[in-house]
Amino acid sequence: MVKKLKNQGLCNEVYKIKKEEKDFILRVFKRAHTVNINRKQEFKIQKKAFKKGIASKPVYLSDKFMTCHFLKGVHKEKLSKKDIKTLIKSLKKLHKIKYKKKACFLEKEFTNYKELLKDKKSKKIIKKSLEKIKNNNKKKDLVLCHNDLNKENIIFDNKAYFIDWEFASINNRFFDLATLCIKYNFSKKEEKILLSSYFPFVKEKYYKRLKNYKVICRNFWKLWFKTNI
């Protein structure tokens, strides 16, 4: 039995395939957009994440669709202290995955927007964002990131799993952390729990980097929606 799911992404049509022995997810690629998605890279990264226990098992990839095992669990609108710690435990596993690729995700995308968006407001946003990236990009913070950690892409079932890996690439770890703060509308107290769960020792500069990357994240998604909707 094939059923179209209620939650649909902008870049894929998502279906659940129910079989006797196993349920699967079918993601049909439905559009191109400004972010250059490498589906082979997505499949490879998800396979690595599956081995770390933080993603479903990818099964098959073609030019038009991808299948993977169905993950049971729930999406949460609000996170408890325990949920945040559970989420960060999985995020740390993701950020420790070794993946050799050039670290240019944000710089490349903002530069791409510079070619697409010529209005004064967009140019100002792009310039400000690139300056913040340059001032906050520490080499040791460059890790494999998911880059799209909205609520619909996180599933809780005793632990946290991540789905939809199409934007995953090397990026600054604070991009993922800042995205979580924005999407879950974390308070200052919750941000403190986030950072103290992620880092052995929380330094004042981490709060500053998180604040700067919240600006970068908001700018990035603002431009993304402007060019893709």
FIZAGU-926094 format. One line per field, with one value per atom (N, C-alpha, C, CB): residue in one letter; y, z, x; atom name. Coordinates in steps of 0.2 Angstrom, whole numbers, plus 5000, padded with zeros to 4 digits. Atoms other than C-alpha are relative to their C-alpha. Glycine has a CB too. Layout:
N
type	c(a/...);
y	c(Y/...);
z	c(Z/...);
x	c(X/...);
atom	c(CA/...);
***
This chain:
229
type	c(m/m/m/m/v/v/v/v/k/k/k/k/k/k/k/k/l/l/l/l/k/k/k/k/n/n/n/n/q/q/q/q/g/g/g/g/l/l/l/l/c/c/c/c/n/n/n/n/e/e/e/e/v/v/v/v/y/y/y/y/k/k/k/k/i/i/i/i/k/k/k/k/k/k/k/k/e/e/e/e/e/e/e/e/k/k/k/k/d/d/d/d/f/f/f/f/i/i/i/i/l/l/l/l/r/r/r/r/v/v/v/v/f/f/f/f/k/k/k/k/r/r/r/r/a/a/a/a/h/h/h/h/t/t/t/t/v/v/v/v/n/n/n/n/i/i/i/i/n/n/n/n/r/r/r/r/k/k/k/k/q/q/q/q/e/e/e/e/f/f/f/f/k/k/k/k/i/i/i/i/q/q/q/q/k/k/k/k/k/k/k/k/a/a/a/a/f/f/f/f/k/k/k/k/k/k/k/k/g/g/g/g/i/i/i/i/a/a/a/a/s/s/s/s/k/k/k/k/p/p/p/p/v/v/v/v/y/y/y/y/l/l/l/l/s/s/s/s/d/d/d/d/k/k/k/k/f/f/f/f/m/m/m/m/t/t/t/t/c/c/c/c/h/h/h/h/f/f/f/f/l/l/l/l/k/k/k/k/g/g/g/g/v/v/v/v/h/h/h/h/k/k/k/k/e/e/e/e/k/k/k/k/l/l/l/l/s/s/s/s/k/k/k/k/k/k/k/k/d/d/d/d/i/i/i/i/k/k/k/k/t/t/t/t/l/l/l/l/i/i/i/i/k/k/k/k/s/s/s/s/l/l/l/l/k/k/k/k/k/k/k/k/l/l/l/l/h/h/h/h/k/k/k/k/i/i/i/i/k/k/k/k/y/y/y/y/k/k/k/k/k/k/k/k/k/k/k/k/a/a/a/a/c/c/c/c/f/f/f/f/l/l/l/l/e/e/e/e/k/k/k/k/e/e/e/e/f/f/f/f/t/t/t/t/n/n/n/n/y/y/y/y/k/k/k/k/e/e/e/e/l/l/l/l/l/l/l/l/k/k/k/k/d/d/d/d/k/k/k/k/k/k/k/k/s/s/s/s/k/k/k/k/k/k/k/k/i/i/i/i/i/i/i/i/k/k/k/k/k/k/k/k/s/s/s/s/l/l/l/l/e/e/e/e/k/k/k/k/i/i/i/i/k/k/k/k/n/n/n/n/n/n/n/n/n/n/n/n/k/k/k/k/k/k/k/k/k/k/k/k/d/d/d/d/l/l/l/l/v/v/v/v/l/l/l/l/c/c/c/c/h/h/h/h/n/n/n/n/d/d/d/d/l/l/l/l/n/n/n/n/k/k/k/k/e/e/e/e/n/n/n/n/i/i/i/i/i/i/i/i/f/f/f/f/d/d/d/d/n/n/n/n/k/k/k/k/a/a/a/a/y/y/y/y/f/f/f/f/i/i/i/i/d/d/d/d/w/w/w/w/e/e/e/e/f/f/f/f/a/a/a/a/s/s/s/s/i/i/i/i/n/n/n/n/n/n/n/n/r/r/r/r/f/f/f/f/f/f/f/f/d/d/d/d/l/l/l/l/a/a/a/a/t/t/t/t/l/l/l/l/c/c/c/c/i/i/i/i/k/k/k/k/y/y/y/y/n/n/n/n/f/f/f/f/s/s/s/s/k/k/k/k/k/k/k/k/e/e/e/e/e/e/e/e/k/k/k/k/i/i/i/i/l/l/l/l/l/l/l/l/s/s/s/s/s/s/s/s/y/y/y/y/f/f/f/f/p/p/p/p/f/f/f/f/v/v/v/v/k/k/k/k/e/e/e/e/k/k/k/k/y/y/y/y/y/y/y/y/k/k/k/k/r/r/r/r/l/l/l/l/k/k/k/k/n/n/n/n/y/y/y/y/k/k/k/k/v/v/v/v/i/i/i/i/c/c/c/c/r/r/r/r/n/n/n/n/f/f/f/f/w/w/w/w/k/k/k/k/l/l/l/l/w/w/w/w/f/f/f/f/k/k/k/k/t/t/t/t/n/n/n/n/i/i/i/i);
y	c(4994/5000/5006/5000/4994/5017/5006/5001/4994/5033/5006/4998/4993/5051/5003/5005/4998/5058/5008/5000/4993/5074/5005/5000/4995/5083/4999/4999/5000/5087/5005/5001/4995/5096/5004/4996/4996/5109/4997/5007/5003/5098/4993/5001/5007/5081/4999/4996/5003/5072/4994/4998/5005/5060/4995/5003/5006/5043/4995/4997/5006/5029/4994/5000/5006/5012/4994/4998/5005/4999/4993/5001/5007/4981/4996/4999/5004/4966/4999/4993/5001/4964/5007/4996/4993/4983/5005/4999/4994/5000/5005/5004/4996/5012/5007/4997/4994/5030/5001/5006/4999/5035/5008/4997/4993/5053/5001/5003/4998/5059/5007/4998/4994/5073/5004/5000/4997/5086/5007/5001/4994/5102/5002/5006/4997/5111/5007/5000/4993/5127/5002/4999/4997/5138/4996/5007/5004/5126/4994/4998/5005/5114/4993/5001/5006/5097/4994/4998/5006/5082/4994/5001/5006/5067/4994/4998/5005/5055/5001/4999/4998/5065/4999/5007/5001/5065/4993/5003/5007/5046/4997/4996/5003/5043/5003/5003/4997/5055/4997/5008/5003/5047/4993/5000/5007/5030/5000/4997/4999/5036/5002/5006/4998/5044/4994/5006/5007/5027/4996/4997/5004/5018/5003/5000/4997/5031/4999/5007/5001/5027/5006/4997/4994/5044/5002/5006/5000/5041/4994/5003/5006/5029/4997/5001/5004/5016/5002/4993/4999/5022/4994/5006/5007/5008/5001/4998/4999/5015/5007/4995/4993/5030/5000/5004/4999/5035/5007/4996/4993/5051/5004/5001/4997/5053/4999/4997/5001/5046/4996/4996/5003/5039/4996/5005/5003/5026/4998/4993/5002/5022/4997/5007/5003/5013/5005/4996/4996/5021/5000/4998/4999/5028/5002/5006/4999/5027/5005/4994/4994/5042/5006/5002/4994/5059/5006/5001/4993/5077/5004/5004/4996/5089/5007/4998/4992/5107/5003/5002/4997/5110/4995/5003/5005/5102/5001/5001/5000/5098/5000/4994/5000/5099/4993/5001/5007/5080/4999/4995/5000/5082/5003/5003/4996/5095/4996/5007/5004/5084/4994/4997/5006/5069/5002/4997/4997/5080/5001/5006/4998/5086/4994/5005/5006/5069/4997/4994/5002/5064/5005/4999/4994/5081/4999/5007/5000/5078/4994/4999/5005/5061/5002/4994/4998/5069/5004/5004/4996/5082/4997/5006/5004/5069/4996/4996/5004/5060/5003/4999/4998/5061/5001/4996/4999/5068/5005/5002/4995/5076/5003/4996/4995/5090/5007/4999/4993/5108/5004/5004/4996/5119/5007/5001/4993/5132/5000/5000/5000/5129/5007/4995/4993/5146/5005/5002/4995/5156/4999/5000/5001/5148/5002/4992/4998/5150/5007/4996/4993/5168/5003/5003/4998/5171/4999/4997/5002/5162/5005/4993/4995/5174/5007/5000/4993/5189/5000/5001/5001/5183/5001/4994/5001/5180/5006/4994/4994/5195/5006/4998/4994/5212/5006/5001/4995/5222/5003/4998/4997/5234/4996/5007/5003/5225/4993/4999/5006/5208/5001/4996/4999/5215/5002/5006/4998/5222/4994/5006/5006/5206/4995/4996/5004/5196/5003/5000/4997/5208/4999/5008/5000/5208/4993/5002/5007/5189/4997/4996/5002/5186/5003/5002/4997/5198/4996/5007/5004/5188/4993/5000/5007/5171/5001/4998/4999/5178/5001/5006/4999/5184/4995/5007/5005/5169/4993/5000/5007/5154/4998/5000/5003/5145/4993/5000/5007/5130/4994/4999/5005/5119/4999/5001/5000/5123/4997/5007/5003/5116/4992/5002/5007/5099/4998/4999/5002/5089/5002/4992/4997/5098/4997/5007/5002/5093/5006/4998/4993/5112/5001/5000/4999/5110/4997/4997/5004/5105/5004/5000/4998/5111/4994/5003/5005/5102/4994/5003/5006/5091/4995/5003/5005/5084/4997/5004/5003/5078/4996/5005/5005/5062/4998/4995/5003/5057/4994/5005/5007/5039/4997/4995/5001/5037/5004/4992/4995/5046/5004/4996/4995/5059/4997/5007/5002/5054/5006/4994/4995/5066/4997/5004/5002/5065/5005/4998/4996/5073/5004/5006/4998/5075/5004/4994/4997/5084/5006/5002/4994/5100/4998/5006/5001/5091/5001/4992/4999/5096/5003/5005/4997/5103/5007/5000/4993/5119/5001/5001/4998/5128/4997/5008/5004/5118/5005/4997/4995/5134/5001/5007/5000/5134/4996/4999/5005/5118/5002/4993/4998/5124/5007/5002/4994/5141/4999/5006/5002/5133/4997/4995/5003/5123/5006/4995/4994/5139/5004/5005/4996/5148/4996/5002/5004/5133/4999/4994/5001/5129/5006/4995/4994/5147/4999/5002/5001/5143/5007/4997/4994/5155/5000/4999/4999/5161/4994/5006/5005/5147/4993/4999/5006/5134/5000/4999/5000/5140/4998/5007/5002/5138/4992/5003/5007/5120/4997/4997/5003/5117/5001/5005/4999/5124/4996/5007/5004/5115/4993/5002/5007/5099/4998/4998/5001/5101/5001/5005/4999/5108/4998/5007/5002/5101/5006/4996/4994/5119/5005/5001/4995/5133/5007/5001/4994/5149/5006/5000/4995/5166/5001/5007/4999/5167/4995/4999/5005/5152/5004/4994/4996/5163/5005/5003/4995/5177/4997/5003/5004/5164/4998/4994/5002/5157/5006/4997/4994/5175/5002/5005/4998/5179/4995/5000/5005/5162/5000/4994/5000/5165/5005/5002/4995/5181/4997/5006/5003/5171/4995/4997/5005/5157/5004/4996/4997/5169/5004/5006/4996/5179/4994/5003/5006/5162/4998/4995/5003/5155/5006/4997/4994/5173/5000/5006/5000/5173/4993/5001/5007/5154/5000/4995/5000/5157/5005/5001/4994/5173/4997/5006/5003/5163/4994/4999/5006/5147/4999/4995/5000/5151/5003/5003);
z	c(5000/5000/5000/5006/5001/4995/5002/4993/4997/5005/5000/5007/5000/5002/5007/4995/4993/5019/5000/5002/4999/5026/5000/5007/5000/5029/4994/5006/5006/5012/5000/4994/5001/5008/4994/5001/5006/4995/4994/5002/5005/4986/4998/5002/5001/4987/5001/5004/4998/4986/5004/4994/4995/5001/5001/5007/4999/5002/5005/4993/4996/5014/4996/5007/5003/5007/5005/4994/4995/5018/4998/5004/5001/5017/5006/4996/4994/5028/5004/4997/4996/5033/5002/4996/4998/5033/4996/4997/5003/5029/4998/5005/5003/5018/4999/4993/5003/5013/4993/5005/5007/4995/4999/4995/5002/4991/4993/5005/5008/4973/5000/4997/5001/4968/4995/4998/5004/4962/4997/5004/5002/4959/5001/5003/4999/4957/5003/4993/4997/4966/5001/5007/5000/4970/5004/5003/4997/4982/4996/5007/5004/4972/5004/4997/4996/4979/4996/5001/5002/4976/5003/5001/4997/4978/5002/4995/4998/4978/5006/4994/4993/4992/5005/4999/4995/5001/5002/4998/4999/5000/5004/4993/4997/5005/5008/4996/4994/5020/5005/5000/4996/5026/5002/4996/4999/5025/5006/4994/4994/5037/5006/4998/4995/5048/5003/4999/4998/5049/5004/4993/4997/5054/5007/4997/4993/5069/5004/4999/4997/5073/5001/5007/4999/5070/4993/5001/5006/5053/4998/4994/5003/5043/4995/4997/5005/5032/4993/5001/5007/5014/4996/4997/5003/5002/4993/5001/5007/4984/4998/4996/5003/4974/4992/5003/5007/4956/4999/4997/5001/4947/5002/4992/4999/4951/5007/4995/4994/4968/5005/5000/4995/4984/5005/5004/4995/4996/5006/4997/4994/5014/5005/5003/4995/5029/5004/5005/4997/5038/5008/4999/4993/5055/5005/5001/4996/5069/5005/5004/4995/5081/4999/5000/5001/5083/4999/5007/5000/5079/5006/4993/4994/5094/4999/5006/5001/5094/5005/5000/4994/5111/5003/5005/4997/5119/5008/4997/4993/5137/5001/5004/4999/5145/4998/5008/5002/5143/4992/5003/5008/5124/4997/4998/5003/5121/5001/5004/4999/5129/4995/5007/5004/5119/4993/5000/5007/5103/4999/4999/5001/5106/5000/5006/5001/5109/4993/5005/5007/5092/4995/4997/5004/5085/5000/5002/4999/5092/4996/5008/5004/5084/4992/5000/5007/5067/4999/4999/5001/5069/5001/5005/4999/5073/4994/5006/5006/5056/4996/4997/5005/5045/4993/5001/5007/5028/4997/5000/5003/5017/4994/4997/5005/5007/5001/4999/4999/5004/5004/4994/4995/5018/4997/5007/5004/5007/5000/4993/5001/5010/5000/5005/4999/5017/4995/5007/5005/5007/4993/5001/5007/4991/4999/4998/5001/4994/5000/5005/5000/4999/4994/5006/5006/4984/4994/4998/5005/4973/5000/5001/4999/4980/4997/5007/5003/4975/4993/5002/5007/4957/4998/4997/5001/4959/5002/5003/4997/4969/5000/5008/5001/4964/5003/4992/4996/4975/5006/5002/4995/4988/5006/5001/4993/5003/5000/5001/5001/4997/5000/4994/5001/4993/5007/4996/4993/5011/5004/5003/4996/5019/4998/4999/5002/5009/5002/4992/4997/5013/5007/4998/4993/5031/5002/5003/4999/5031/4999/4997/5002/5022/5005/4993/4996/5034/5007/5002/4994/5049/5000/5002/5001/5042/5000/4993/5000/5039/5007/4995/4993/5057/5005/5002/4995/5065/4998/5001/5003/5054/5003/4993/4998/5065/4998/5008/5004/5057/5004/4999/4996/5072/5001/5007/5000/5071/4993/5001/5006/5053/5000/4994/4999/5054/4995/5007/5005/5044/5004/4999/4997/5047/4996/5000/5003/5043/4995/5005/5003/5038/4999/4993/5000/5039/5006/4993/4994/5057/5002/5005/4998/5057/5003/4994/4995/5068/4996/5003/5004/5053/4998/4994/5002/5050/5006/4997/4994/5068/5003/5006/4997/5075/5006/4995/4993/5093/5001/5006/4998/5098/5005/4994/4995/5114/4999/5000/5002/5105/4994/4998/5006/5091/4993/5001/5006/5073/4995/4997/5005/5058/4993/4999/5007/5041/4995/5000/5005/5024/5000/5000/4999/5022/4994/5001/5007/5005/5001/4996/4999/5012/5004/5003/4995/5023/4996/5002/5003/5020/5006/4994/4995/5029/5001/4998/4998/5038/5007/4999/4994/5054/5005/5001/4995/5069/5003/5006/4997/5075/4996/5002/5004/5060/5002/4993/4998/5066/5007/5000/4993/5084/5000/5004/5001/5079/4997/4996/5003/5068/5005/4994/4994/5083/5004/5004/4996/5093/4997/5002/5003/5080/4999/4993/5001/5075/5006/4996/4994/5093/5004/5004/4997/5098/5008/5000/4993/5113/5004/4999/4995/5128/5001/5006/4998/5135/5004/5004/4995/5148/4996/5005/5005/5134/4996/4996/5004/5124/5005/4998/4995/5140/5000/5006/5000/5141/4994/5001/5007/5122/5000/4995/5000/5124/5005/5001/4995/5140/4999/5007/5002/5133/4994/4998/5005/5118/5001/4994/4998/5125/5007/4999/4993/5140/5005/5000/4997/5145/4996/5003/5004/5139/5001/5002/4999/5136/4997/4996/5001/5134/4992/5003/5007/5116/4996/4997/5004/5111/5000/5004/5000/5116/4994/5007/5005/5104/4993/5001/5006/5090/4998/5000/5001/5093/4998/5006/5002/5092/4993/5005/5007/5076/4995/4999/5004/5068/4999/5002/5001/5072/4995/5007/5005/5062/4993/5001/5006/5048/4997/5000/5002/5048/4998/5006/5002/5047/4994/5006/5006/5033/4994/5000/5005/5024/4998/5003/5001/5025/4997/5006/5003/5021/4992/5003/5007/5004/4997/5000/5003/5001/4998/5005/5002/5002/4995/5006/5005/4992/4993/5001/5006/4978/4998/4999/5001/4979/5001/5004/4999/4983/4994/5007);
x	c(5004/5000/5004/4995/4997/5006/4996/5003/5004/5000/5005/4998/4997/5005/5000/4997/5000/5010/4998/5007/5003/5002/5006/4997/4994/5019/5004/5004/4996/5027/5005/4995/4995/5043/4999/5007/5000/5046/5004/5003/4996/5059/4998/5007/5001/5051/4992/5004/5007/5034/5002/4996/4999/5034/4995/5002/5005/5025/5003/4999/4999/5024/4998/4997/5002/5025/5000/5006/5001/5018/5000/4993/4999/5024/4999/5007/5001/5021/5006/4999/4994/5039/5004/5005/4996/5045/4996/5007/5003/5038/5006/4996/4995/5048/4997/5002/5002/5048/5003/5003/4998/5048/5000/4995/5000/5054/5001/5006/4999/5051/5002/4993/4997/5062/4995/5007/5005/5050/5002/4993/4998/5059/5008/4996/4993/5076/4999/5004/5000/5081/5007/4996/4994/5095/5005/4999/4995/5104/5001/4997/4998/5113/5001/5007/5000/5108/5003/4992/4997/5119/4997/5008/5004/5108/5005/4995/4995/5123/5003/5005/4997/5131/4995/5002/5006/5114/5000/4994/5001/5113/5006/4999/4994/5131/5000/5006/5000/5129/4995/4999/5005/5113/5002/4994/4998/5121/5005/5004/4995/5135/4996/5005/5004/5122/4996/4995/5004/5112/5005/4998/4995/5128/5001/5007/4999/5129/4993/5002/5006/5111/4996/5001/5004/5104/4996/5005/5004/5095/4997/5005/5002/5085/5005/4993/4996/5093/4998/5000/5002/5094/5001/5005/5001/5089/5002/4994/4999/5089/5000/4995/5000/5093/5000/5006/5000/5089/5000/4994/5000/5089/4993/5001/5007/5070/4998/4995/5002/5068/5005/4993/4996/5075/4996/5005/5004/5069/5004/4997/4996/5074/4995/5003/5004/5067/4996/5004/5005/5052/5002/4993/4998/5056/4994/5005/5006/5043/5002/4998/4999/5042/4996/5007/5004/5035/5004/4996/4997/5039/4997/4998/5002/5039/5000/5004/5000/5033/5004/4993/4997/5040/5005/4995/4995/5056/5001/5006/4998/5059/5007/4997/4993/5076/5003/5001/4998/5077/5000/4995/5000/5072/5006/4994/4994/5086/5006/5000/4994/5099/5000/5000/5000/5093/5001/4993/4999/5093/5007/4996/4992/5111/5004/5002/4996/5117/5000/4997/5000/5112/5004/4993/4997/5118/5008/4998/4992/5136/5002/5001/4998/5136/5001/4995/5000/5132/5006/4994/4995/5145/5007/5000/4993/5159/5001/4999/4999/5156/5005/4993/4995/5171/4998/5006/5002/5167/5005/4993/4995/5180/4997/5006/5003/5172/5002/4993/4998/5177/4994/5000/5005/5169/4998/5003/5002/5160/4993/5003/5008/5141/4998/4997/5003/5137/5002/5001/4997/5149/4998/5008/5002/5144/4993/5001/5008/5125/4999/4996/5001/5126/5003/5004/4997/5138/4995/5006/5005/5125/4994/4997/5005/5111/5002/4998/4998/5121/4999/5008/5001/5120/4992/5003/5007/5101/4996/4997/5004/5095/5004/4998/4997/5099/4997/5000/5003/5088/5004/4993/4996/5095/5000/4998/5001/5088/5004/4993/4996/5095/5007/4998/4993/5112/5003/5001/4998/5113/5000/4995/5000/5108/5006/4993/4995/5120/5007/5001/4993/5135/5001/5000/4999/5131/5001/4993/4999/5130/5007/4994/4993/5146/5005/5002/4995/5155/5000/4998/5000/5148/5003/4992/4997/5153/5007/4997/4993/5170/5003/5002/4998/5172/4999/4997/5001/5165/5001/4992/4998/5171/5007/5000/4994/5184/5000/4999/4999/5192/4997/5007/5002/5188/4993/5003/5007/5170/4997/4997/5002/5169/4999/5004/5001/5160/4994/4997/5006/5147/4994/5000/5006/5131/4994/5000/5006/5113/4997/4994/5002/5109/4992/5003/5007/5090/4996/4997/5003/5085/4994/5005/5007/5067/4997/4996/5004/5054/4998/4994/5003/5048/5006/4997/4994/5066/5003/5005/4998/5068/4995/5002/5004/5060/5002/4999/4999/5059/4997/4998/5002/5058/5005/4999/4995/5068/5007/5002/4995/5082/4998/5007/5002/5082/5004/5003/4997/5084/4999/4996/5001/5086/4998/5007/5002/5078/5001/4992/4999/5079/5007/4995/4993/5098/5002/5004/4998/5098/5004/4994/4995/5107/5006/4996/4995/5119/5007/5000/4994/5137/5005/5000/4995/5153/4997/5007/5002/5148/5002/4992/4998/5150/4995/5000/5004/5143/4994/5004/5005/5134/4994/5004/5006/5123/4995/5002/5005/5114/4998/5004/5002/5114/4995/5006/5004/5107/4993/5004/5006/5094/4995/5001/5005/5087/4997/5005/5003/5086/4995/5006/5005/5076/4994/5003/5005/5065/4996/5002/5004/5060/4999/5004/5001/5060/5003/4993/4997/5072/5001/5007/4998/5073/5007/4995/4993/5089/5002/5002/4999/5088/5001/4994/5000/5085/5006/4994/4993/5100/5006/5001/4995/5110/5001/4999/5001/5104/5003/4993/4998/5108/5008/4997/4993/5126/5004/5002/4997/5130/4999/4997/5000/5124/5005/4993/4995/5135/5007/4998/4993/5151/5001/5002/4998/5160/5001/5007/4999/5164/4997/5007/5003/5153/5004/4993/4997/5163/4996/5007/5004/5156/5000/5003/4999/5162/4995/5007/5005/5150/4993/5000/5006/5135/5000/4999/4999/5142/4999/5006/5001/5144/4993/5005/5007/5127/4996/4997/5004/5119/5002/5002/4998/5129/4997/5007/5002/5124/4992/5002/5007/5106/4998/4997/5001/5107/5001/5004/4999/5115/4995/5007/5006/5102/4994/4999/5006/5088/5001/4998/4998/5096/5000/5006/4999/5100/4993/5004/5007/5082/4995/4997/5003/5075/5001/5001/4998/5084/4998/5008/5002/5081/4993/5001/5007/5062/4999/4996/5001/5063/5002/5005/4998/5072/4996/5007/5003/5062/4993/5003/5007/5044/4997/4998);
atom	c(N/CA/C/CB/N/CA/C/CB/N/CA/C/CB/N/CA/C/CB/N/CA/C/CB/N/CA/C/CB/N/CA/C/CB/N/CA/C/CB/N/CA/C/CB/N/CA/C/CB/N/CA/C/CB/N/CA/C/CB/N/CA/C/CB/N/CA/C/CB/N/CA/C/CB/N/CA/C/CB/N/CA/C/CB/N/CA/C/CB/N/CA/C/CB/N/CA/C/CB/N/CA/C/CB/N/CA/C/CB/N/CA/C/CB/N/CA/C/CB/N/CA/C/CB/N/CA/C/CB/N/CA/C/CB/N/CA/C/CB/N/CA/C/CB/N/CA/C/CB/N/CA/C/CB/N/CA/C/CB/N/CA/C/CB/N/CA/C/CB/N/CA/C/CB/N/CA/C/CB/N/CA/C/CB/N/CA/C/CB/N/CA/C/CB/N/CA/C/CB/N/CA/C/CB/N/CA/C/CB/N/CA/C/CB/N/CA/C/CB/N/CA/C/CB/N/CA/C/CB/N/CA/C/CB/N/CA/C/CB/N/CA/C/CB/N/CA/C/CB/N/CA/C/CB/N/CA/C/CB/N/CA/C/CB/N/CA/C/CB/N/CA/C/CB/N/CA/C/CB/N/CA/C/CB/N/CA/C/CB/N/CA/C/CB/N/CA/C/CB/N/CA/C/CB/N/CA/C/CB/N/CA/C/CB/N/CA/C/CB/N/CA/C/CB/N/CA/C/CB/N/CA/C/CB/N/CA/C/CB/N/CA/C/CB/N/CA/C/CB/N/CA/C/CB/N/CA/C/CB/N/CA/C/CB/N/CA/C/CB/N/CA/C/CB/N/CA/C/CB/N/CA/C/CB/N/CA/C/CB/N/CA/C/CB/N/CA/C/CB/N/CA/C/CB/N/CA/C/CB/N/CA/C/CB/N/CA/C/CB/N/CA/C/CB/N/CA/C/CB/N/CA/C/CB/N/CA/C/CB/N/CA/C/CB/N/CA/C/CB/N/CA/C/CB/N/CA/C/CB/N/CA/C/CB/N/CA/C/CB/N/CA/C/CB/N/CA/C/CB/N/CA/C/CB/N/CA/C/CB/N/CA/C/CB/N/CA/C/CB/N/CA/C/CB/N/CA/C/CB/N/CA/C/CB/N/CA/C/CB/N/CA/C/CB/N/CA/C/CB/N/CA/C/CB/N/CA/C/CB/N/CA/C/CB/N/CA/C/CB/N/CA/C/CB/N/CA/C/CB/N/CA/C/CB/N/CA/C/CB/N/CA/C/CB/N/CA/C/CB/N/CA/C/CB/N/CA/C/CB/N/CA/C/CB/N/CA/C/CB/N/CA/C/CB/N/CA/C/CB/N/CA/C/CB/N/CA/C/CB/N/CA/C/CB/N/CA/C/CB/N/CA/C/CB/N/CA/C/CB/N/CA/C/CB/N/CA/C/CB/N/CA/C/CB/N/CA/C/CB/N/CA/C/CB/N/CA/C/CB/N/CA/C/CB/N/CA/C/CB/N/CA/C/CB/N/CA/C/CB/N/CA/C/CB/N/CA/C/CB/N/CA/C/CB/N/CA/C/CB/N/CA/C/CB/N/CA/C/CB/N/CA/C/CB/N/CA/C/CB/N/CA/C/CB/N/CA/C/CB/N/CA/C/CB/N/CA/C/CB/N/CA/C/CB/N/CA/C/CB/N/CA/C/CB/N/CA/C/CB/N/CA/C/CB/N/CA/C/CB/N/CA/C/CB/N/CA/C/CB/N/CA/C/CB/N/CA/C/CB/N/CA/C/CB/N/CA/C/CB/N/CA/C/CB/N/CA/C/CB/N/CA/C/CB/N/CA/C/CB/N/CA/C/CB/N/CA/C/CB/N/CA/C/CB/N/CA/C/CB/N/CA/C/CB/N/CA/C/CB/N/CA/C/CB/N/CA/C/CB/N/CA/C/CB/N/CA/C/CB/N/CA/C/CB/N/CA/C/CB/N/CA/C/CB/N/CA/C/CB/N/CA/C/CB/N/CA/C/CB/N/CA/C/CB/N/CA/C/CB/N/CA/C/CB/N/CA/C/CB/N/CA/C/CB/N/CA/C/CB/N/CA/C/CB/N/CA/C/CB/N/CA/C/CB/N/CA/C/CB/N/CA/C/CB/N/CA/C/CB/N/CA/C/CB/N/CA/C/CB/N/CA/C/CB/N/CA/C/CB/N/CA/C/CB/N/CA/C/CB/N/CA/C/CB/N/CA/C/CB/N/CA/C/CB/N/CA/C/CB/N/CA/C/CB/N/CA/C/CB/N/CA/C/CB/N/CA/C/CB/N/CA/C/CB/N/CA/C/CB/N/CA/C/CB/N/CA/C/CB/N/CA/C/CB/N/CA/C/CB/N/CA/C/CB/N/CA/C/CB/N/CA/C/CB/N/CA/C/CB/N/CA/C/CB/N/CA/C/CB/N/CA/C/CB/N/CA/C/CB/N/CA/C/CB/N/CA/C/CB/N/CA/C/CB/N/CA/C/CB/N/CA/C/CB/N/CA/C/CB/N/CA/C/CB);
***
